[in-house]
Amino acid sequence: MQINEKQGLQKLPFQFLCGKRSIRFFNYRSTSCKKFGLKIKIWLNLGDTNQAMKRDKLIFKLLDEEQERQENGIELIASENFVSKQIMEAAGSAATNKYAEGLPGKRYYGGCEIVDEIETIAIERAKQLFNAEWANVQPHSGAQANAAVMLACLQPGDKILGFDLSHGGHLTHGSPVNFSGKLYKPFFYGVKRETGLIDYEQLKEVALREKPKLVICGASAYSRDWDYEFIRRVADEIGALVLADISHPSGLIARGLLTDPLPHCHIVTTTTHKTLRGPRGGMVLLGKDFENPFGLKTPKGETRMMSSVLDMAVFPGTQGGPLEHIIAAKAIAFGEALSDKYMKYIVQVKQNAAAMAEAFVGLGYEIISGGTDNHMMLIDLRNKNVTGKAAEIALDKAGITVNKNMVPFDDKSPFVTSGIRVGTAAVTTREMKEKQMKKIVELIDDVITHIDDEANTDKVRKHVHELTKKFPLYL
Ligand SMILES: Cc1ncc(COP(=O)(O)O)c(C=O)c1O
């Protein structure tokens, strides 16, 4: 086994671990070799200037347990995914130590030359991936990205129009318990009761009546594509800006599998950790930059471009120092998302969701809107006489992770709910295909139709382990 001389690693102490699976990156670089039929893992201690600090065995034990949980379970939470090892490595890298308030080339701290390069690569790759003229990759999360956009576009008390949380929208689109519903005056549109599809007439009617300053589209639990062109036309009638929050389907949008909002919506936000399969984080995009419509000027008296207003809304508006280690991980994720391998992956995500929806319908489950165009679906369990809460708990015991979710016009509280939301982004990362989707639905059905039968749940759990063993995650 060769160790790179330039890295000087051979001078450092190392230890051998045989047969123990781990992907820890903190302070260590791991490398594997196969000799005598044995898998040997060599851990190279890269040195630790804080050697006096005792290793926190408790936390690392829990992190090992979390990894085991992920390895052994079937992950169907639609907003989750599994990043590559190189993304995890970047997220645990030395860039975590660096303060870099500002933007590449315009920082408030010294020593930023290298993180400037990293952030510039992340921005350029994000622009290429989404065919965007401008990107800010600093938002710490999707909620932070939305907060920055609202700070940039609104004054406290301004009206906003978003997709109702109880129909599939997101907290940051005007919920009364969120900053967006507290600082601004929210109005909502929902889905049609008969079809489960966005009620565009209602959207138009509320928009024309209330004249919100910002119209928000995008969802946390909606399985269909969006008519961004229609929404833009409505917004133009009332002089509103349109924000598309594509946190969930951004990977599908980036690779052309769903309608692209960038040509239609003024501003686009996304998380980077769902279908995009990057580290936890957010970003803001502009398909085309434009002069801000609020009359904001630069110190030279020129009208500020919207990109500059948004940059300032991220920092110093809503955040302090960017997370450069996460930005490095985002850069890697965007690079991966531009690859042919990711294209195959994201096509499979969509095919798997379609197969899963078909299997659920085949077993008599009601999917809101009847099916899916993206990676997820919302299942109404009322005809099975099971609540979302009970299903979530029982499935968890069987090693299948889903989340309870309100269905449109739900008669139960958000703590109980009538539905569950499932998605295929994470299981597809494990290279599961249509055949496994059918099997997973059968396992879910087995649990739900024997909800109080613990022996049955244990039996399903064994099947779950058999399945996950065939599709290892980080081995
Ligand atoms: C549509 C939408 N927007 C924003 C967010 C918030 O993202 P984060 O949890 O990273 O703040 C989510 C998260 O689920 C989401 O689904």
The ligand as an SDF file (V2000), in Angstrom:
LIG
                    3D

 16 16  0  0  0  0  0  0  0  0999 V2000
  -39.7300   23.6040    1.1580 C   0  0  0  0  0  0  0  0  0  0  0  0
  -38.7530   23.7320    2.2840 C   0  0  0  0  0  0  0  0  0  0  0  0
  -38.2050   24.9330    2.5120 N   0  0  0  0  0  0  0  0  0  0  0  0
  -37.3340   25.1130    3.5280 C   0  0  0  0  0  0  0  0  0  0  0  0
  -36.9600   24.0760    4.3340 C   0  0  0  0  0  0  0  0  0  0  0  0
  -36.0700   24.3440    5.5110 C   0  0  0  0  0  0  0  0  0  0  0  0
  -34.8390   23.7780    5.3770 O   0  0  0  0  0  0  0  0  0  0  0  0
  -33.8930   23.6360    6.6710 P   0  0  0  0  0  0  0  0  0  0  0  0
  -34.4470   22.5600    7.4940 O   0  0  0  0  0  0  0  0  0  0  0  0
  -32.5590   23.3650    6.0610 O   0  0  0  0  0  0  0  0  0  0  0  0
  -33.9170   24.9660    7.3540 O   0  0  0  0  0  0  0  0  0  0  0  0
  -37.4970   22.8040    4.1220 C   0  0  0  0  0  0  0  0  0  0  0  0
  -37.1130   21.6880    5.0030 C   0  0  0  0  0  0  0  0  0  0  0  0
  -37.6700   20.6620    5.0860 O   0  0  0  0  0  0  0  0  0  0  0  0
  -38.4250   22.6340    3.0700 C   0  0  0  0  0  0  0  0  0  0  0  0
  -39.0010   21.4470    2.8330 O   0  0  0  0  0  0  0  0  0  0  0  0
  1  2  1  0
  2  3  1  0
  2 15  2  0
  3  4  2  0
  4  5  1  0
  5  6  1  0
  5 12  2  0
  6  7  1  0
  7  8  1  0
  8  9  2  0
  8 10  1  0
  8 11  1  0
 12 13  1  0
 12 15  1  0
 13 14  2  0
 15 16  1  0
M  END
$$$$
